[in-house]
């Protein structure tokens, strides 16, 4: 039986897919790694620039990390 490798990305979003959580998860997939994510900020942006940023409250970030580590350690 083969071991499943895991990785956790802690980052903001990028709706255009070139950075942040979206890019990390695509990279994990290409490397055949089970990817998980913790969202630190929701960003409105495109390839020309960032429009708006909404930071997640620290309690929510901590709760996401705790939930991941409780179930599937990266």
mmCIF file of the N, C-alpha and C atoms, coordinates in Angstrom:
data_MODEL
# 
_entry.id   MODEL 
# 
loop_
_atom_site.group_PDB 
_atom_site.id 
_atom_site.type_symbol 
_atom_site.label_atom_id 
_atom_site.label_alt_id 
_atom_site.label_comp_id 
_atom_site.label_asym_id 
_atom_site.label_entity_id 
_atom_site.label_seq_id 
_atom_site.pdbx_PDB_ins_code 
_atom_site.Cartn_x 
_atom_site.Cartn_y 
_atom_site.Cartn_z 
_atom_site.occupancy 
_atom_site.B_iso_or_equiv 
_atom_site.pdbx_formal_charge 
_atom_site.auth_seq_id 
_atom_site.auth_comp_id 
_atom_site.auth_asym_id 
_atom_site.auth_atom_id 
_atom_site.pdbx_PDB_model_num 
ATOM 1   N N  . UNK A 1 1  ? 0.849   -1.178 0.000   1.00 0.00 ? 1  UNK A N  1 
ATOM 2   C CA . UNK A 1 1  ? 0.000   0.000  0.000   1.00 0.00 ? 1  UNK A CA 1 
ATOM 3   C C  . UNK A 1 1  ? 0.891   1.236  0.000   1.00 0.00 ? 1  UNK A C  1 
ATOM 4   N N  . UNK A 1 2  ? 0.602   2.201  -0.862  1.00 0.00 ? 2  UNK A N  1 
ATOM 5   C CA . UNK A 1 2  ? 1.426   3.401  -0.941  1.00 0.00 ? 2  UNK A CA 1 
ATOM 6   C C  . UNK A 1 2  ? 0.933   4.463  0.032   1.00 0.00 ? 2  UNK A C  1 
ATOM 7   N N  . UNK A 1 3  ? 1.880   5.260  0.492   1.00 0.00 ? 3  UNK A N  1 
ATOM 8   C CA . UNK A 1 3  ? 1.583   6.346  1.421   1.00 0.00 ? 3  UNK A CA 1 
ATOM 9   C C  . UNK A 1 3  ? 1.039   7.536  0.639   1.00 0.00 ? 3  UNK A C  1 
ATOM 10  N N  . UNK A 1 4  ? 0.022   8.183  1.176   1.00 0.00 ? 4  UNK A N  1 
ATOM 11  C CA . UNK A 1 4  ? -0.525  9.391  0.553   1.00 0.00 ? 4  UNK A CA 1 
ATOM 12  C C  . UNK A 1 4  ? 0.179   10.589 1.176   1.00 0.00 ? 4  UNK A C  1 
ATOM 13  N N  . UNK A 1 5  ? 0.865   11.359 0.342   1.00 0.00 ? 5  UNK A N  1 
ATOM 14  C CA . UNK A 1 5  ? 1.537   12.556 0.822   1.00 0.00 ? 5  UNK A CA 1 
ATOM 15  C C  . UNK A 1 5  ? 0.531   13.698 0.887   1.00 0.00 ? 5  UNK A C  1 
ATOM 16  N N  . UNK A 1 6  ? 0.649   14.521 1.922   1.00 0.00 ? 6  UNK A N  1 
ATOM 17  C CA . UNK A 1 6  ? -0.272  15.641 2.113   1.00 0.00 ? 6  UNK A CA 1 
ATOM 18  C C  . UNK A 1 6  ? 0.511   16.938 2.246   1.00 0.00 ? 6  UNK A C  1 
ATOM 19  N N  . UNK A 1 7  ? -0.158  18.035 1.935   1.00 0.00 ? 7  UNK A N  1 
ATOM 20  C CA . UNK A 1 7  ? 0.437   19.360 2.090   1.00 0.00 ? 7  UNK A CA 1 
ATOM 21  C C  . UNK A 1 7  ? -0.669  20.354 2.425   1.00 0.00 ? 7  UNK A C  1 
ATOM 22  N N  . UNK A 1 8  ? -0.318  21.354 3.216   1.00 0.00 ? 8  UNK A N  1 
ATOM 23  C CA . UNK A 1 8  ? -1.268  22.384 3.627   1.00 0.00 ? 8  UNK A CA 1 
ATOM 24  C C  . UNK A 1 8  ? -0.779  23.732 3.134   1.00 0.00 ? 8  UNK A C  1 
ATOM 25  N N  . UNK A 1 9  ? -1.631  24.427 2.408   1.00 0.00 ? 9  UNK A N  1 
ATOM 26  C CA . UNK A 1 9  ? -1.349  25.791 1.980   1.00 0.00 ? 9  UNK A CA 1 
ATOM 27  C C  . UNK A 1 9  ? -2.107  26.744 2.896   1.00 0.00 ? 9  UNK A C  1 
ATOM 28  N N  . UNK A 1 10 ? -1.399  27.710 3.429   1.00 0.00 ? 10 UNK A N  1 
ATOM 29  C CA . UNK A 1 10 ? -2.011  28.758 4.259   1.00 0.00 ? 10 UNK A CA 1 
ATOM 30  C C  . UNK A 1 10 ? -1.789  30.059 3.501   1.00 0.00 ? 10 UNK A C  1 
ATOM 31  N N  . UNK A 1 11 ? -2.848  30.551 2.869   1.00 0.00 ? 11 UNK A N  1 
ATOM 32  C CA . UNK A 1 11 ? -2.691  31.707 1.986   1.00 0.00 ? 11 UNK A CA 1 
ATOM 33  C C  . UNK A 1 11 ? -4.036  32.350 1.692   1.00 0.00 ? 11 UNK A C  1 
ATOM 34  N N  . UNK A 1 12 ? -3.972  33.437 0.954   1.00 0.00 ? 12 UNK A N  1 
ATOM 35  C CA . UNK A 1 12 ? -5.173  34.099 0.476   1.00 0.00 ? 12 UNK A CA 1 
ATOM 36  C C  . UNK A 1 12 ? -5.618  33.491 -0.847  1.00 0.00 ? 12 UNK A C  1 
ATOM 37  N N  . UNK A 1 13 ? -6.726  33.991 -1.341  1.00 0.00 ? 13 UNK A N  1 
ATOM 38  C CA . UNK A 1 13 ? -7.272  33.506 -2.604  1.00 0.00 ? 13 UNK A CA 1 
ATOM 39  C C  . UNK A 1 13 ? -6.720  34.317 -3.774  1.00 0.00 ? 13 UNK A C  1 
ATOM 40  N N  . UNK A 1 14 ? -6.867  33.790 -4.960  1.00 0.00 ? 14 UNK A N  1 
ATOM 41  C CA . UNK A 1 14 ? -6.581  34.515 -6.205  1.00 0.00 ? 14 UNK A CA 1 
ATOM 42  C C  . UNK A 1 14 ? -7.567  34.016 -7.238  1.00 0.00 ? 14 UNK A C  1 
ATOM 43  N N  . UNK A 1 15 ? -8.649  34.759 -7.459  1.00 0.00 ? 15 UNK A N  1 
ATOM 44  C CA . UNK A 1 15 ? -9.671  34.308 -8.394  1.00 0.00 ? 15 UNK A CA 1 
ATOM 45  C C  . UNK A 1 15 ? -9.158  34.034 -9.804  1.00 0.00 ? 15 UNK A C  1 
ATOM 46  N N  . UNK A 1 16 ? -8.054  34.663 -10.192 1.00 0.00 ? 16 UNK A N  1 
ATOM 47  C CA . UNK A 1 16 ? -7.515  34.411 -11.533 1.00 0.00 ? 16 UNK A CA 1 
ATOM 48  C C  . UNK A 1 16 ? -6.683  33.131 -11.587 1.00 0.00 ? 16 UNK A C  1 
ATOM 49  N N  . UNK A 1 17 ? -6.405  32.529 -10.424 1.00 0.00 ? 17 UNK A N  1 
ATOM 50  C CA . UNK A 1 17 ? -5.764  31.223 -10.370 1.00 0.00 ? 17 UNK A CA 1 
ATOM 51  C C  . UNK A 1 17 ? -4.254  31.221 -10.485 1.00 0.00 ? 17 UNK A C  1 
ATOM 52  N N  . UNK A 1 18 ? -3.624  32.375 -10.559 1.00 0.00 ? 18 UNK A N  1 
ATOM 53  C CA . UNK A 1 18 ? -2.185  32.430 -10.745 1.00 0.00 ? 18 UNK A CA 1 
ATOM 54  C C  . UNK A 1 18 ? -1.367  32.450 -9.473  1.00 0.00 ? 18 UNK A C  1 
ATOM 55  N N  . UNK A 1 19 ? -2.020  32.595 -8.342  1.00 0.00 ? 19 UNK A N  1 
ATOM 56  C CA . UNK A 1 19 ? -1.298  32.676 -7.060  1.00 0.00 ? 19 UNK A CA 1 
ATOM 57  C C  . UNK A 1 19 ? -2.224  32.181 -5.949  1.00 0.00 ? 19 UNK A C  1 
ATOM 58  N N  . UNK A 1 20 ? -1.741  32.280 -4.728  1.00 0.00 ? 20 UNK A N  1 
ATOM 59  C CA . UNK A 1 20 ? -2.571  31.943 -3.577  1.00 0.00 ? 20 UNK A CA 1 
ATOM 60  C C  . UNK A 1 20 ? -2.993  30.487 -3.530  1.00 0.00 ? 20 UNK A C  1 
ATOM 61  N N  . UNK A 1 21 ? -4.073  30.264 -2.828  1.00 0.00 ? 21 UNK A N  1 
ATOM 62  C CA . UNK A 1 21 ? -4.594  28.913 -2.605  1.00 0.00 ? 21 UNK A CA 1 
ATOM 63  C C  . UNK A 1 21 ? -4.820  28.179 -3.928  1.00 0.00 ? 21 UNK A C  1 
ATOM 64  N N  . UNK A 1 22 ? -5.420  28.864 -4.896  1.00 0.00 ? 22 UNK A N  1 
ATOM 65  C CA . UNK A 1 22 ? -5.736  28.199 -6.155  1.00 0.00 ? 22 UNK A CA 1 
ATOM 66  C C  . UNK A 1 22 ? -4.476  27.656 -6.837  1.00 0.00 ? 22 UNK A C  1 
ATOM 67  N N  . UNK A 1 23 ? -3.436  28.449 -6.901  1.00 0.00 ? 23 UNK A N  1 
ATOM 68  C CA . UNK A 1 23 ? -2.193  28.000 -7.540  1.00 0.00 ? 23 UNK A CA 1 
ATOM 69  C C  . UNK A 1 23 ? -1.529  26.891 -6.739  1.00 0.00 ? 23 UNK A C  1 
ATOM 70  N N  . UNK A 1 24 ? -1.558  27.013 -5.408  1.00 0.00 ? 24 UNK A N  1 
ATOM 71  C CA . UNK A 1 24 ? -0.949  25.977 -4.576  1.00 0.00 ? 24 UNK A CA 1 
ATOM 72  C C  . UNK A 1 24 ? -1.641  24.634 -4.773  1.00 0.00 ? 24 UNK A C  1 
ATOM 73  N N  . UNK A 1 25 ? -2.963  24.626 -4.784  1.00 0.00 ? 25 UNK A N  1 
ATOM 74  C CA . UNK A 1 25 ? -3.693  23.369 -4.951  1.00 0.00 ? 25 UNK A CA 1 
ATOM 75  C C  . UNK A 1 25 ? -3.431  22.747 -6.326  1.00 0.00 ? 25 UNK A C  1 
ATOM 76  N N  . UNK A 1 26 ? -3.308  23.572 -7.363  1.00 0.00 ? 26 UNK A N  1 
ATOM 77  C CA . UNK A 1 26 ? -2.976  23.041 -8.692  1.00 0.00 ? 26 UNK A CA 1 
ATOM 78  C C  . UNK A 1 26 ? -1.583  22.399 -8.669  1.00 0.00 ? 26 UNK A C  1 
ATOM 79  N N  . UNK A 1 27 ? -0.648  23.045 -7.989  1.00 0.00 ? 27 UNK A N  1 
ATOM 80  C CA . UNK A 1 27 ? 0.708   22.505 -7.887  1.00 0.00 ? 27 UNK A CA 1 
ATOM 81  C C  . UNK A 1 27 ? 0.716   21.192 -7.121  1.00 0.00 ? 27 UNK A C  1 
ATOM 82  N N  . UNK A 1 28 ? 0.000   21.148 -6.000  1.00 0.00 ? 28 UNK A N  1 
ATOM 83  C CA . UNK A 1 28 ? -0.085  19.908 -5.218  1.00 0.00 ? 28 UNK A CA 1 
ATOM 84  C C  . UNK A 1 28 ? -0.622  18.775 -6.087  1.00 0.00 ? 28 UNK A C  1 
ATOM 85  N N  . UNK A 1 29 ? -1.664  19.054 -6.863  1.00 0.00 ? 29 UNK A N  1 
ATOM 86  C CA . UNK A 1 29 ? -2.272  18.037 -7.725  1.00 0.00 ? 29 UNK A CA 1 
ATOM 87  C C  . UNK A 1 29 ? -1.256  17.501 -8.728  1.00 0.00 ? 29 UNK A C  1 
ATOM 88  N N  . UNK A 1 30 ? -0.499  18.393 -9.339  1.00 0.00 ? 30 UNK A N  1 
ATOM 89  C CA . UNK A 1 30 ? 0.509   17.977 -10.314 1.00 0.00 ? 30 UNK A CA 1 
ATOM 90  C C  . UNK A 1 30 ? 1.593   17.106 -9.685  1.00 0.00 ? 30 UNK A C  1 
ATOM 91  N N  . UNK A 1 31 ? 1.875   17.338 -8.409  1.00 0.00 ? 31 UNK A N  1 
ATOM 92  C CA . UNK A 1 31 ? 2.888   16.565 -7.693  1.00 0.00 ? 31 UNK A CA 1 
ATOM 93  C C  . UNK A 1 31 ? 2.311   15.319 -7.023  1.00 0.00 ? 31 UNK A C  1 
ATOM 94  N N  . UNK A 1 32 ? 1.015   15.042 -7.285  1.00 0.00 ? 32 UNK A N  1 
ATOM 95  C CA . UNK A 1 32 ? 0.307   13.899 -6.704  1.00 0.00 ? 32 UNK A CA 1 
ATOM 96  C C  . UNK A 1 32 ? 0.322   13.937 -5.174  1.00 0.00 ? 32 UNK A C  1 
ATOM 97  N N  . UNK A 1 33 ? 0.105   15.146 -4.646  1.00 0.00 ? 33 UNK A N  1 
ATOM 98  C CA . UNK A 1 33 ? 0.031   15.374 -3.210  1.00 0.00 ? 33 UNK A CA 1 
ATOM 99  C C  . UNK A 1 33 ? -1.407  15.767 -2.880  1.00 0.00 ? 33 UNK A C  1 
ATOM 100 N N  . UNK A 1 34 ? -1.937  15.197 -1.770  1.00 0.00 ? 34 UNK A N  1 
ATOM 101 C CA . UNK A 1 34 ? -3.283  15.553 -1.325  1.00 0.00 ? 34 UNK A CA 1 
ATOM 102 C C  . UNK A 1 34 ? -3.216  16.941 -0.694  1.00 0.00 ? 34 UNK A C  1 
ATOM 103 N N  . UNK A 1 35 ? -3.804  17.928 -1.361  1.00 0.00 ? 35 UNK A N  1 
ATOM 104 C CA . UNK A 1 35 ? -3.723  19.311 -0.915  1.00 0.00 ? 35 UNK A CA 1 
ATOM 105 C C  . UNK A 1 35 ? -4.890  19.736 -0.046  1.00 0.00 ? 35 UNK A C  1 
ATOM 106 N N  . UNK A 1 36 ? -4.540  20.495 0.983   1.00 0.00 ? 36 UNK A N  1 
ATOM 107 C CA . UNK A 1 36 ? -5.535  21.098 1.874   1.00 0.00 ? 36 UNK A CA 1 
ATOM 108 C C  . UNK A 1 36 ? -5.245  22.589 1.954   1.00 0.00 ? 36 UNK A C  1 
ATOM 109 N N  . UNK A 1 37 ? -6.222  23.370 2.431   1.00 0.00 ? 37 UNK A N  1 
ATOM 110 C CA . UNK A 1 37 ? -5.998  24.817 2.443   1.00 0.00 ? 37 UNK A CA 1 
ATOM 111 C C  . UNK A 1 37 ? -6.632  25.483 3.649   1.00 0.00 ? 37 UNK A C  1 
ATOM 112 N N  . UNK A 1 38 ? -5.978  26.544 4.077   1.00 0.00 ? 38 UNK A N  1 
ATOM 113 C CA . UNK A 1 38 ? -6.494  27.456 5.091   1.00 0.00 ? 38 UNK A CA 1 
ATOM 114 C C  . UNK A 1 38 ? -6.510  28.838 4.447   1.00 0.00 ? 38 UNK A C  1 
ATOM 115 N N  . UNK A 1 39 ? -7.672  29.450 4.410   1.00 0.00 ? 39 UNK A N  1 
ATOM 116 C CA . UNK A 1 39 ? -7.843  30.744 3.764   1.00 0.00 ? 39 UNK A CA 1 
ATOM 117 C C  . UNK A 1 39 ? -7.542  31.857 4.766   1.00 0.00 ? 39 UNK A C  1 
ATOM 118 N N  . UNK A 1 40 ? -6.610  32.749 4.410   1.00 0.00 ? 40 UNK A N  1 
ATOM 119 C CA . UNK A 1 40 ? -6.269  33.873 5.284   1.00 0.00 ? 40 UNK A CA 1 
ATOM 120 C C  . UNK A 1 40 ? -6.901  35.183 4.826   1.00 0.00 ? 40 UNK A C  1 
ATOM 121 N N  . UNK A 1 41 ? -7.231  35.257 3.546   1.00 0.00 ? 41 UNK A N  1 
ATOM 122 C CA . UNK A 1 41 ? -7.843  36.466 2.997   1.00 0.00 ? 41 UNK A CA 1 
ATOM 123 C C  . UNK A 1 41 ? -8.594  36.101 1.723   1.00 0.00 ? 41 UNK A C  1 
ATOM 124 N N  . UNK A 1 42 ? -9.692  36.806 1.500   1.00 0.00 ? 42 UNK A N  1 
ATOM 125 C CA . UNK A 1 42 ? -10.431 36.664 0.254   1.00 0.00 ? 42 UNK A CA 1 
ATOM 126 C C  . UNK A 1 42 ? -10.116 37.919 -0.559  1.00 0.00 ? 42 UNK A C  1 
ATOM 127 N N  . UNK A 1 43 ? -9.645  37.694 -1.768  1.00 0.00 ? 43 UNK A N  1 
ATOM 128 C CA . UNK A 1 43 ? -9.140  38.792 -2.582  1.00 0.00 ? 43 UNK A CA 1 
ATOM 129 C C  . UNK A 1 43 ? -9.936  38.908 -3.874  1.00 0.00 ? 43 UNK A C  1 
ATOM 130 N N  . UNK A 1 44 ? -10.257 40.130 -4.231  1.00 0.00 ? 44 UNK A N  1 
ATOM 131 C CA . UNK A 1 44 ? -10.852 40.412 -5.532  1.00 0.00 ? 44 UNK A CA 1 
ATOM 132 C C  . UNK A 1 44 ? -9.726  40.935 -6.412  1.00 0.00 ? 44 UNK A C  1 
ATOM 133 N N  . UNK A 1 45 ? -9.362  40.135 -7.415  1.00 0.00 ? 45 UNK A N  1 
ATOM 134 C CA . UNK A 1 45 ? -8.261  40.545 -8.282  1.00 0.00 ? 45 UNK A CA 1 
ATOM 135 C C  . UNK A 1 45 ? -8.356  39.852 -9.617  1.00 0.00 ? 45 UNK A C  1 
ATOM 136 N N  . UNK A 1 46 ? -7.567  40.354 -10.551 1.00 0.00 ? 46 UNK A N  1 
ATOM 137 C CA . UNK A 1 46 ? -7.411  39.712 -11.846 1.00 0.00 ? 46 UNK A CA 1 
ATOM 138 C C  . UNK A 1 46 ? -5.938  39.810 -12.219 1.00 0.00 ? 46 UNK A C  1 
ATOM 139 N N  . UNK A 1 47 ? -5.594  39.527 -13.452 1.00 0.00 ? 47 UNK A N  1 
ATOM 140 C CA . UNK A 1 47 ? -4.185  39.554 -13.849 1.00 0.00 ? 47 UNK A CA 1 
ATOM 141 C C  . UNK A 1 47 ? -3.605  40.964 -13.870 1.00 0.00 ? 47 UNK A C  1 
ATOM 142 N N  . UNK A 1 48 ? -4.462  41.971 -13.795 1.00 0.00 ? 48 UNK A N  1 
ATOM 143 C CA . UNK A 1 48 ? -3.978  43.355 -13.831 1.00 0.00 ? 48 UNK A CA 1 
ATOM 144 C C  . UNK A 1 48 ? -3.771  43.957 -12.443 1.00 0.00 ? 48 UNK A C  1 
ATOM 145 N N  . UNK A 1 49 ? -4.300  43.303 -11.396 1.00 0.00 ? 49 UNK A N  1 
ATOM 146 C CA . UNK A 1 49 ? -4.074  43.848 -10.063 1.00 0.00 ? 49 UNK A CA 1 
ATOM 147 C C  . UNK A 1 49 ? -5.136  43.467 -9.059  1.00 0.00 ? 49 UNK A C  1 
ATOM 148 N N  . UNK A 1 50 ? -4.837  43.825 -7.817  1.00 0.00 ? 50 UNK A N  1 
ATOM 149 C CA . UNK A 1 50 ? -5.731  43.554 -6.688  1.00 0.00 ? 50 UNK A CA 1 
ATOM 150 C C  . UNK A 1 50 ? -6.740  44.693 -6.565  1.00 0.00 ? 50 UNK A C  1 
ATOM 151 N N  . UNK A 1 51 ? -8.005  44.336 -6.408  1.00 0.00 ? 51 UNK A N  1 
ATOM 152 C CA . UNK A 1 51 ? -9.074  45.333 -6.260  1.00 0.00 ? 51 UNK A CA 1 
ATOM 153 C C  . UNK A 1 51 ? -9.449  45.533 -4.792  1.00 0.00 ? 51 UNK A C  1 
ATOM 154 N N  . UNK A 1 52 ? -9.698  44.411 -4.093  1.00 0.00 ? 52 UNK A N  1 
ATOM 155 C CA . UNK A 1 52 ? -10.158 44.471 -2.710  1.00 0.00 ? 52 UNK A CA 1 
ATOM 156 C C  . UNK A 1 52 ? -9.621  43.266 -1.954  1.00 0.00 ? 52 UNK A C  1 
ATOM 157 N N  . UNK A 1 53 ? -9.329  43.454 -0.657  1.00 0.00 ? 53 UNK A N  1 
ATOM 158 C CA . UNK A 1 53 ? -8.869  42.361 0.202   1.00 0.00 ? 53 UNK A CA 1 
ATOM 159 C C  . UNK A 1 53 ? -9.715  42.354 1.472   1.00 0.00 ? 53 UNK A C  1 
ATOM 160 N N  . UNK A 1 54 ? -10.199 41.168 1.838   1.00 0.00 ? 54 UNK A N  1 
ATOM 161 C CA . UNK A 1 54 ? -10.909 40.988 3.101   1.00 0.00 ? 54 UNK A CA 1 
ATOM 162 C C  . UNK A 1 54 ? -10.130 39.962 3.909   1.00 0.00 ? 54 UNK A C  1 
ATOM 163 N N  . UNK A 1 55 ? -9.461  40.413 4.977   1.00 0.00 ? 55 UNK A N  1 
ATOM 164 C CA . UNK A 1 55 ? -8.698  39.504 5.834   1.00 0.00 ? 55 UNK A CA 1 
ATOM 165 C C  . UNK A 1 55 ? -9.634  38.685 6.713   1.00 0.00 ? 55 UNK A C  1 
ATOM 166 N N  . UNK A 1 56 ? -9.328  37.401 6.860   1.00 0.00 ? 56 UNK A N  1 
ATOM 167 C CA . UNK A 1 56 ? -10.095 36.535 7.737   1.00 0.00 ? 56 UNK A CA 1 
ATOM 168 C C  . UNK A 1 56 ? -9.705  36.832 9.192   1.00 0.00 ? 56 UNK A C  1 
ATOM 169 N N  . UNK A 1 57 ? -10.663 36.761 10.095  1.00 0.00 ? 57 UNK A N  1 
ATOM 170 C CA . UNK A 1 57 ? -10.339 36.955 11.519  1.00 0.00 ? 57 UNK A CA 1 
ATOM 171 C C  . UNK A 1 57 ? -9.372  35.861 11.992  1.00 0.00 ? 57 UNK A C  1 
ATOM 172 N N  . UNK A 1 58 ? -8.471  36.222 12.883  1.00 0.00 ? 58 UNK A N  1 
ATOM 173 C CA . UNK A 1 58 ? -7.476  35.283 13.387  1.00 0.00 ? 58 UNK A CA 1 
ATOM 174 C C  . UNK A 1 58 ? -8.126  34.028 13.962  1.00 0.00 ? 58 UNK A C  1 
ATOM 175 N N  . UNK A 1 59 ? -9.242  34.176 14.671  1.00 0.00 ? 59 UNK A N  1 
ATOM 176 C CA . UNK A 1 59 ? -9.920  33.006 15.258  1.00 0.00 ? 59 UNK A CA 1 
ATOM 177 C C  . UNK A 1 59 ? -10.350 32.013 14.184  1.00 0.00 ? 59 UNK A C  1 
ATOM 178 N N  . UNK A 1 60 ? -10.776 32.523 13.030  1.00 0.00 ? 60 UNK A N  1 
ATOM 179 C CA . UNK A 1 60 ? -11.204 31.646 11.943  1.00 0.00 ? 60 UNK A CA 1 
ATOM 180 C C  . UNK A 1 60 ? -10.003 30.937 11.317  1.00 0.00 ? 60 UNK A C  1 
ATOM 181 N N  . UNK A 1 61 ? -8.904  31.653 11.152  1.00 0.00 ? 61 UNK A N  1 
ATOM 182 C CA . UNK A 1 61 ? -7.686  31.031 10.618  1.00 0.00 ? 61 UNK A CA 1 
ATOM 183 C C  . UNK A 1 61 ? -7.215  29.927 11.554  1.00 0.00 ? 61 UNK A C  1 
ATOM 184 N N  . UNK A 1 62 ? -7.171  30.232 12.849  1.00 0.00 ? 62 UNK A N  1 
ATOM 185 C CA . UNK A 1 62 ? -6.747  29.225 13.839  1.00 0.00 ? 62 UNK A CA 1 
ATOM 186 C C  . UNK A 1 62 ? -7.676  28.022 13.836  1.00 0.00 ? 62 UNK A C  1 
ATOM 187 N N  . UNK A 1 63 ? -8.973  28.262 13.729  1.00 0.00 ? 63 UNK A N  1 
ATOM 188 C CA . UNK A 1 63 ? -9.950  27.173 13.718  1.00 0.00 ? 63 UNK A CA 1 
ATOM 189 C C  . UNK A 1 63 ? -9.769  26.283 12.493  1.00 0.00 ? 63 UNK A C  1 
ATOM 190 N N  . UNK A 1 64 ? -9.487  26.873 11.340  1.00 0.00 ? 64 UNK A N  1 
ATOM 191 C CA . UNK A 1 64 ? -9.242  26.086 10.126  1.00 0.00 ? 64 UNK A CA 1 
ATOM 192 C C  . UNK A 1 64 ? -8.012  25.193 10.306  1.00 0.00 ? 64 UNK A C  1 
ATOM 193 N N  . UNK A 1 65 ? -6.935  25.773 10.839  1.00 0.00 ? 65 UNK A N  1 
ATOM 194 C CA . UNK A 1 65 ? -5.705  25.005 11.055  1.00 0.00 ? 65 UNK A CA 1 
ATOM 195 C C  . UNK A 1 65 ? -5.955  23.866 12.026  1.00 0.00 ? 65 UNK A C  1 
ATOM 196 N N  . UNK A 1 66 ? -6.625  24.157 13.129  1.00 0.00 ? 66 UNK A N  1 
ATOM 197 C CA . UNK A 1 66 ? -6.935  23.115 14.120  1.00 0.00 ? 66 UNK A CA 1 
ATOM 198 C C  . UNK A 1 66 ? -7.749  21.986 13.499  1.00 0.00 ? 66 UNK A C  1 
ATOM 199 N N  . UNK A 1 67 ? -8.741  22.344 12.681  1.00 0.00 ? 67 UNK A N  1 
ATOM 200 C CA . UNK A 1 67 ? -9.601  21.331 12.068  1.00 0.00 ? 67 UNK A CA 1 
ATOM 201 C C  . UNK A 1 67 ? -8.807  20.422 11.148  1.00 0.00 ? 67 UNK A C  1 
ATOM 202 N N  . UNK A 1 68 ? -7.900  20.985 10.363  1.00 0.00 ? 68 UNK A N  1 
ATOM 203 C CA . UNK A 1 68 ? -7.089  20.167 9.455   1.00 0.00 ? 68 UNK A CA 1 
ATOM 204 C C  . UNK A 1 68 ? -6.187  19.225 10.249  1.00 0.00 ? 68 UNK A C  1 
ATOM 205 N N  . UNK A 1 69 ? -5.457  19.794 11.212  1.00 0.00 ? 69 UNK A N  1 
ATOM 206 C CA . UNK A 1 69 ? -4.507  18.982 11.979  1.00 0.00 ? 69 UNK A CA 1 
ATOM 207 C C  . UNK A 1 69 ? -5.208  17.893 12.804  1.00 0.00 ? 69 UNK A C  1 
ATOM 208 N N  . UNK A 1 70 ? -6.449  18.130 13.183  1.00 0.00 ? 70 UNK A N  1 
ATOM 209 C CA . UNK A 1 70 ? -7.221  17.153 13.954  1.00 0.00 ? 70 UNK A CA 1 
ATOM 210 C C  . UNK A 1 70 ? -7.526  15.908 13.134  1.00 0.00 ? 70 UNK A C  1 
ATOM 211 N N  . UNK A 1 71 ? -7.622  16.074 11.815  1.00 0.00 ? 71 UNK A N  1 
ATOM 212 C CA . UNK A 1 71 ? -8.078  14.985 10.952  1.00 0.00 ? 71 UNK A CA 1 
ATOM 213 C C  . UNK A 1 71 ? -6.982  14.433 10.050  1.00 0.00 ? 71 UNK A C  1 
ATOM 214 N N  . UNK A 1 72 ? -6.310  15.297 9.309   1.00 0.00 ? 72 UNK A N  1 
ATOM 215 C CA . UNK A 1 72 ? -5.334  14.857 8.316   1.00 0.00 ? 72 UNK A CA 1 
ATOM 216 C C  . UNK A 1 72 ? -4.062  15.704 8.476   1.00 0.00 ? 72 UNK A C  1 
ATOM 217 N N  . UNK A 1 73 ? -3.119  15.234 9.265   1.00 0.00 ? 73 UNK A N  1 
ATOM 218 C CA . UNK A 1 73 ? -1.897  16.029 9.458   1.00 0.00 ? 73 UNK A CA 1 
ATOM 219 C C  . UNK A 1 73 ? -1.133  16.215 8.149   1.00 0.00 ? 73 UNK A C  1 
ATOM 220 N N  . UNK A 1 74 ? -0.781  17.467 7.846   1.00 0.00 ? 74 UNK A N  1 
ATOM 221 C CA . UNK A 1 74 ? 0.003   17.686 6.632   1.00 0.00 ? 74 UNK A CA 1 
ATOM 222 C C  . UNK A 1 74 ? 1.455   17.271 6.820   1.00 0.00 ? 74 UNK A C  1 
# 
